[in-house]
Amino acid sequence: MNNVKRQSLLCPRCRRLISADEPRCPYCGLSRPGSRLKRDYLGRLLPHPEEIIRLIIYLNVAMFAYTLLLNPAGMGFSANPLAFLSPSSRSLLLVGATGRIPIDQFHRWWTLVAASFLHGGILHIFFNMMALKQLGPFVVREYGLDRFLILYTVSGVAGFLVSYLVGVPLTIGASASVCGLIGAILYYGKTRGDSYGEAIYRQAMGWIVGLAVFGLMIPGINNWGHGGGIAAGIAGGMVLGYRGKKMPTATHRLLAMVCVVLTLLVLGWAVVQSLMISFM
């Protein structure tokens, strides 16, 4: 007798355990679930999808520390708590601050991605990361890991693109991406159609009103970036769907991988070229 072990895998769409050589998932009907193009590589790296929140926070903290160390002499120690322990403008510009100046004068379009991982002070990064820690797990649970990554990345780019188009000279921060999560939560609550969805919708609207009031009261807040991020999150929720409305697809998985690879390449380039300019 031949002892042939049949390998098993989780269906990329419905997450049920099936045989790797199934021509079609017996649960959700996905064709060729064992195809390399349909394998969930991100899911293998992150068995617990909500771990992505922690990794994004670590990456933001690492980039914040790098911008401080790149030009220690220019580090801010102002008595103003909003400006305490702030990287120099030169460091932020070198590592990927975006806006009219970097794009129009230096053609640095890649900063639309990098700027989401830069912050102008200890309180700036603290509040953004606390918001991400609070909102991120909900979006990961309801939209799934792949769609969360797409929403977070695209919302940041969209928010900064709107900022650039209206003439904001220089801007940074994860708030556009975080606002994209609020937009996706708003869409989820509005379209879920029950008392739970209505409660989520009201809470998301409360966050948006709070952001608007905060942005009008505090100078220097990029309200255009916030608005662009929220709009992108709503549009992303409509196009991508969430778990109760639309099953994840191979396209979602591919786009999520593109977002991850693009982000890592851009941040790697930001570090390399800033070192080259600073020390050559």
ZAGUSE-402141 format. One line per 2 residues: their letters; for each residue y, x, z of N, C-alpha, C. Coordinates in steps of 0.1 Angstrom, whole numbers. Each point is the difference from the previous one (the first is absolute). Example, Ala and Ser with C-alpha at 12.3 -4.5 7.8 and 13.67 -1.06 7.14 Angstrom:
2
AS) -57:132:78:12:-9:0:12:9:0  11:-4:-7:11:9:0:11:-8:8
***
This chain:
280
MN) -12:8:0:12:-8:0:13:9:0  10:-5:-7:13:7:0:9:-5:11
NV) 4:9:9:9:-4:10:15:2:-5  6:-10:-5:13:1:-6:9:-8:10
KR) 9:8:6:10:-6:9:12:-7:-8  2:-12:3:11:-7:-7:13:2:8
QS) 10:6:-6:12:2:7:8:-13:1  7:-1:11:8:-12:3:15:4:0
LL) 8:-10:-2:15:2:0:6:-14:4  13:1:4:8:-12:2:6:-4:-13
CP) -1:-12:-4:6:-5:-12:15:2:1  6:7:-10:14:3:0:9:-13:1
RC) -5:-11:-4:8:-12:1:-2:-8:13  -12:-4:3:-2:-9:12:-5:8:12
RR) -3:13:-1:-3:8:11:-14:-3:6  -9:-7:-7:-13:-3:4:-9:12:-3
LI) -11:2:8:-9:11:-3:-10:-5:-11  -1:8:-11:-8:-3:-11:-7:13:-5
SA) -9:-1:-9:-7:11:-6:10:7:-10  0:13:-1:9:7:-9:-3:-2:-14
DE) -13:-4:-4:-3:-2:-14:1:-15:-4  6:-8:8:1:-14:-4:9:-1:-12
PR) -4:-7:-11:9:-2:-11:12:-9:3  -2:-9:10:11:-9:4:-2:-3:15
CP) 11:0:7:0:-3:14:-6:-15:2  -10:-1:8:-6:-14:2:9:-9:8
YC) 10:5:6:9:-8:9:13:-4:-7  7:9:-7:12:-3:-6:0:1:-15
GL) -11:5:-6:-1:0:-14:7:12:-7  5:10:7:6:12:-6:-10:7:-8
SR) 3:3:-13:-9:7:-9:0:15:3  -12:6:0:-2:14:2:8:5:13
PG) -4:-5:11:8:4:13:-3:14:3  -10:7:-5:-3:14:3:7:9:-9
SR) 8:-4:-10:7:8:-9:9:10:7  1:12:-5:9:10:7:14:-5:-1
LK) 4:-7:-10:14:-5:-1:3:-11:10  -10:-6:6:2:-11:9:-3:4:15
RD) -4:13:2:-3:4:13:13:1:9  -2:-3:12:11:-1:10:1:14:7
YL) 7:9:-7:1:14:5:9:0:13  11:-8:-1:8:-1:12:-7:-6:12
GR) -8:-10:-3:-8:-6:11:-9:10:6  -6:9:-7:-9:10:5:7:10:9
LL) 13:3:-4:7:10:8:6:-6:12  2:-14:0:6:-7:11:-9:-12:4
PH) -11:3:7:-9:-11:4:7:-11:7  11:3:8:8:-10:6:14:0:-7
PE) 2:-10:-9:12:1:-8:13:1:7  1:-5:12:13:0:8:4:15:4
EI) -10:9:-2:3:14:3:11:5:-10  2:-6:-11:10:4:-10:14:0:7
IR) 2:-9:9:13:-1:7:3:13:7  -10:4:8:1:12:8:3:12:-10
LI) -7:1:-11:1:11:-9:14:0:-6  6:-11:-3:13:-1:-6:11:4:10
IY) -2:-4:13:9:4:10:-1:16:2  -12:5:0:-1:15:1:7:7:-11
LN) -1:-5:-12:6:6:-12:15:-1:2  6:-11:4:14:-1:2:5:10:11
VA) -8:1:11:4:9:10:0:15:-5  -11:3:-8:-1:13:-5:12:4:-9
MF) 4:-10:-9:11:2:-9:14:1:8  1:-7:11:12:0:8:1:14:7
AY) -11:5:5:0:13:6:3:11:-10  -5:-2:-12:2:10:-10:15:1:-4
TL) 6:-12:-1:15:1:-4:8:6:11  -4:-2:13:7:7:10:-2:15:0
LL) -12:5:-3:-3:14:1:5:7:-13  2:-8:-11:5:7:-12:14:6:1
NP) 8:-6:9:13:5:2:4:-3:15  -6:8:9:3:-2:14:14:1:4
AG) 8:8:-7:14:2:4:8:-12:-3  -4:-9:-9:7:-12:-3:-5:-12:7
MG) -9:2:10:-5:-11:7:10:-7:9  1:-13:0:10:-7:7:-4:-3:14
FS) 9:2:10:-2:-3:14:12:-8:5  4:-9:-8:12:-9:3:-4:-8:13
AN) 11:-4:7:-2:-9:11:-3:-14:-4  4:-3:-13:-4:-13:-6:-15:-1:-1
PL) -6:-9:7:-15:-1:0:-6:-2:-14  8:-7:-9:-5:-2:-13:0:13:-9
AF) 7:10:5:1:13:-8:-7:11:8  -6:-3:11:-6:11:8:-12:5:-7
LS) -2:14:1:-11:7:-6:-2:-4:-15  11:2:-8:0:-4:-14:-1:12:-9
PS) -8:-1:-11:-1:11:-9:14:1:-7  2:12:-6:13:2:-7:-1:-7:-13
SR) 12:-3:-6:1:-7:-13:-7:8:-11  2:14:2:-6:9:-10:-15:-2:0
SL) -6:0:12:-15:-1:1:-4:-13:-6  6:-11:3:-4:-13:-5:2:-1:-15
LL) 10:6:-6:2:0:-14:-10:8:-7  -4:12:6:-10:8:-6:-14:-6:0
VG) -3:-7:11:-14:-5:1:-2:-14:-6  11:-7:-4:-2:-12:-7:8:-12:3
AT) 12:1:6:9:-11:2:3:-5:-14  2:-13:-1:2:-6:-13:14:-7:-1
GR) 3:-6:-11:13:-6:-2:7:5:-13  12:-4:-1:8:3:-12:1:15:-2
IP) 3:8:11:2:14:-1:-12:8:-5  -12:-2:7:-11:7:-4:-5:-3:-14
ID) 1:-13:-4:-5:-5:-13:9:3:-11  13:-3:2:10:2:-11:3:14:-2
QF) 2:8:11:4:14:-2:-11:9:-2  -12:-3:6:-11:10:-1:-13:-6:-6
HR) 1:-12:-5:-11:-7:-7:-13:0:8  1:-2:13:-12:1:9:-5:-14:2
WW) -6:-6:-10:-6:-14:1:-11:0:10  -7:11:2:-11:0:9:4:-3:15
TL) 13:1:2:5:-3:14:-1:-15:4  -2:-8:-10:-2:-15:2:-13:-1:9
VA) -9:9:-2:-13:-1:8:2:8:13  6:12:-1:0:9:12:9:-5:11
AS) 11:-7:-4:10:-4:10:-6:-9:11  -11:-7:-3:-6:-9:10:-6:7:12
FL) -2:13:-2:-6:8:11:10:10:7  13:-3:-2:10:9:6:9:-9:9
HG) 5:6:11:8:-7:10:11:8:5  11:-6:4:12:7:3:2:2:15
GI) -9:-3:8:1:2:14:-12:-5:8  -1:4:13:-11:-3:8:-2:-15:2
LH) 12:-7:2:-1:-15:1:-3:-7:-13  5:6:-11:-3:-6:-13:-15:0:-3
IF) -7:11:2:-14:0:-2:-8:-8:11  5:0:12:-7:-7:11:0:-15:-4
FN) 12:-6:-3:0:-14:-3:-8:-4:-12  1:8:-11:-8:-3:-12:-15:1:3
MM) -4:10:7:-15:1:3:-5:-11:9  9:-4:10:-4:-11:9:-2:-13:-8
AL) 9:-2:-10:-1:-12:-8:-12:1:-9  -3:12:-5:-12:1:-8:-13:-2:8
KQ) 0:5:12:-11:-2:9:-3:-14:4  11:-8:1:-1:-14:3:-4:-9:-12
LG) 6:3:-12:-2:-9:-11:-12:5:-9  -3:13:-1:-10:5:-9:-14:-6:2
PF) -5:0:13:-13:-5:1:-2:-14:-5  9:-9:2:-1:-14:-5:-1:0:-15
VV) 8:8:-7:-1:0:-15:-13:6:-4  -5:11:7:-13:6:-4:-11:-11:1
RE) 0:-8:11:-10:-10:3:0:-11:-11  12:-5:-3:1:-11:-9:0:3:-15
YG) 5:12:-3:1:4:-14:-11:10:-4  -5:7:10:-10:11:-3:7:13:-1
LD) -8:11:1:5:13:0:7:3:-14  -6:-3:-11:5:3:-13:13:-6:-2
RF) 1:-13:2:13:-7:-2:11:4:9  -4:3:13:10:5:9:6:13:-6
LI) -8:9:-5:6:13:-5:9:-3:-12  -4:-9:-8:9:-3:-12:13:-6:5
LY) -1:-10:9:12:-7:5:9:11:7  -5:8:8:8:10:7:7:9:-9
TV) -7:6:-10:5:10:-9:10:-7:-9  -3:-11:-7:8:-6:-10:13:-5:7
SG) -1:-6:12:12:-5:6:10:10:3  -5:12:5:9:11:2:7:5:-13
VA) -7:1:-10:6:4:-13:10:-11:-5  -4:-12:1:9:-11:-4:13:-1:8
GF) -1:2:13:11:0:8:10:11:-3  -5:12:-2:9:11:-4:5:-1:-14
LV) -8:-6:-9:5:-2:-13:12:-10:0  -1:-11:7:11:-9:2:13:7:5
SY) -3:9:11:11:8:6:7:8:-11  -8:7:-8:5:9:-10:9:-9:-10
LV) -6:-11:-5:7:-8:-10:14:-5:5  1:-3:13:13:-5:5:9:12:4
GV) -5:12:-1:9:12:3:0:6:13  -11:-3:8:-1:7:13:-2:15:-2
PL) 9:9:5:0:14:-3:-12:8:5  -4:-3:13:-11:7:6:-7:-9:10
TI) -13:0:0:-7:-9:9:-14:5:3  -6:-3:11:-13:4:5:-6:-11:9
GA) -13:1:3:-6:-8:11:-11:-8:-5  -9:-4:9:-11:-8:-3:3:-15:1
SA) 12:-4:2:4:-14:3:-2:-8:-13  2:5:-12:-2:-8:-12:-15:-4:-1
SV) -9:10:3:-14:-3:-1:-4:-10:11  5:2:12:-3:-9:11:5:-14:-3
CG) 12:-1:-6:5:-13:-4:-9:-6:-11  -6:8:-8:-10:-6:-10:-12:-6:7
LI) -4:5:12:-10:-6:8:5:-14:5  12:0:4:6:-13:5:0:-10:-11
GA) 4:4:-12:-1:-9:-12:-14:-5:-3  -10:9:1:-13:-5:-2:-5:-9:11
IL) 4:2:12:-3:-9:11:6:-14:-2  13:1:-4:7:-13:-3:-7:-8:-11
YY) -4:6:-10:-8:-7:-11:-13:-5:6  -7:8:7:-13:-5:6:2:-12:9
GK) 10:0:9:3:-11:8:4:-13:-7  8:2:-10:5:-11:-8:-11:-7:-8
TR) -10:8:-5:-10:-6:-9:-13:-3:7  -2:4:12:-12:-3:7:-2:-15:2
GD) 10:-7:4:-1:-14:0:-6:-7:13  1:6:11:-4:-6:13:10:4:11
SY) -3:-4:12:9:3:11:1:15:3  -11:7:-2:0:14:2:9:7:-10
GE) -1:-4:-13:8:5:-10:15:-3:2  3:-12:5:14:-4:2:6:9:11
AI) -9:3:11:5:8:11:3:15:-5  -9:5:-9:2:13:-6:13:0:-8
YR) 2:-10:-8:12:-1:-9:13:0:9  0:-8:10:12:-1:9:3:14:6
QA) -11:7:4:2:13:7:5:10:-10  -5:0:-13:5:9:-10:14:-3:-3
MG) 4:-13:-1:14:-3:-2:9:5:11  -5:-1:12:7:6:12:3:14:-2
WI) -10:8:-5:2:14:-2:10:3:-11  0:-8:-10:10:1:-11:14:-2:5
VG) 2:-11:7:13:-3:6:5:11:9  -10:5:8:4:11:9:4:13:-7
LA) -7:3:-11:4:11:-9:13:-2:-6  3:-12:-4:13:-3:-6:12:2:10
VF) -2:-5:12:10:1:10:2:15:4  -11:7:2:0:14:4:7:8:-11
GL) -3:-3:-13:6:7:-11:15:-2:-1  5:-12:4:14:-3:-1:8:6:12
MI) -7:2:11:6:5:12:1:15:1  -11:7:-6:-1:15:2:4:6:-13
PG) 10:9:-1:4:7:-12:-11:10:-5  -1:1:-13:-9:10:-5:-14:-6:-3
IN) -2:-12:3:-13:-7:-3:-1:-3:-15  -11:3:-6:-2:-2:-14:-5:-15:-2
NW) 9:-9:0:-4:-14:-1:-6:-3:-14  5:7:-10:-6:-2:-14:-14:4:0
GH) -3:11:7:-14:5:0:-9:-10:8  5:-6:11:-7:-10:7:-3:-12:-9
GG) 11:-5:-6:-2:-12:-9:-10:3:-11  2:11:-7:-10:4:-11:-14:1:5
GI) -2:5:12:-13:1:5:-6:-13:3  7:-9:6:-4:-14:3:-4:-7:-12
AA) 9:1:-11:-3:-7:-12:-13:5:-7  -1:14:1:-12:6:-6:-13:-5:8
GI) 1:-1:13:-11:-5:8:-4:-14:-4  10:-9:-1:-3:-13:-4:-7:-1:-14
AG) 6:7:-9:-5:1:-14:-14:6:0  -2:10:8:-13:7:1:-11:-10:5
GM) 4:-7:11:-9:-10:5:-4:-11:-10  9:-4:-8:-3:-10:-10:-9:6:-11
VL) 3:12:-4:-8:6:-11:-14:4:5  -1:7:11:-12:5:5:-9:-10:7
GY) 6:-10:7:-7:-9:8:-5:6:13  -5:-8:9:-6:4:12:-14:-5:2
RG) -7:4:10:-15:-2:1:-4:-14:-1  8:-9:6:-4:-14:0:4:-7:-13
KK) 7:7:-9:5:-6:-12:-6:7:-13  -3:13:1:-5:7:-11:-8:12:4
MP) -12:1:-5:-9:11:4:6:14:-6  -3:11:8:4:13:-6:-7:3:-12
TA) 7:8:-9:-6:3:-13:0:15:-2  -7:4:-11:0:15:-3:14:5:-4
TH) 8:-9:-5:14:3:-4:8:4:13  -2:-9:10:7:3:13:-4:14:5
RL) -13:3:-1:-5:13:5:6:12:-8  0:-2:-13:6:11:-9:14:2:3
LA) 8:-11:1:14:1:3:3:6:14  -9:-3:10:2:6:13:-2:15:-1
MV) -11:4:-7:-2:15:-2:11:7:-7  6:-7:-10:12:6:-7:11:2:10
CV) 3:-10:9:10:1:10:-2:11:10  -12:2:4:-4:10:10:2:14:-7
VL) -5:2:-12:0:13:-7:15:3:-3  7:-10:-5:14:2:-4:8:5:12
TL) -1:-7:11:7:3:13:-3:14:4  -13:4:1:-3:13:4:5:11:-9
LV) -1:-3:-13:6:10:-10:15:2:2  7:-11:1:14:0:2:4:8:12
LG) -6:-4:12:3:7:12:-3:15:0  -12:3:-6:-3:14:-2:10:7:-8
WA) 4:-6:-11:11:7:-9:13:1:8  3:-10:8:13:0:8:0:12:9
VV) -12:3:7:-1:11:9:1:13:-7  -8:1:-11:0:13:-8:13:4:-5
QS) 7:-10:-7:12:4:-7:11:2:10  0:-7:12:10:3:10:-1:13:6
LM) -13:5:2:-2:14:5:5:10:-10  -3:-3:-13:4:9:-11:15:2:0
IS) 7:-11:1:15:0:-1:6:7:12  -6:-3:12:5:5:13:-2:15:2
FM) -11:5:-5:-4:14:3:-1:9:-11  4:-4:-12:-1:9:-12:14:5:-4
***
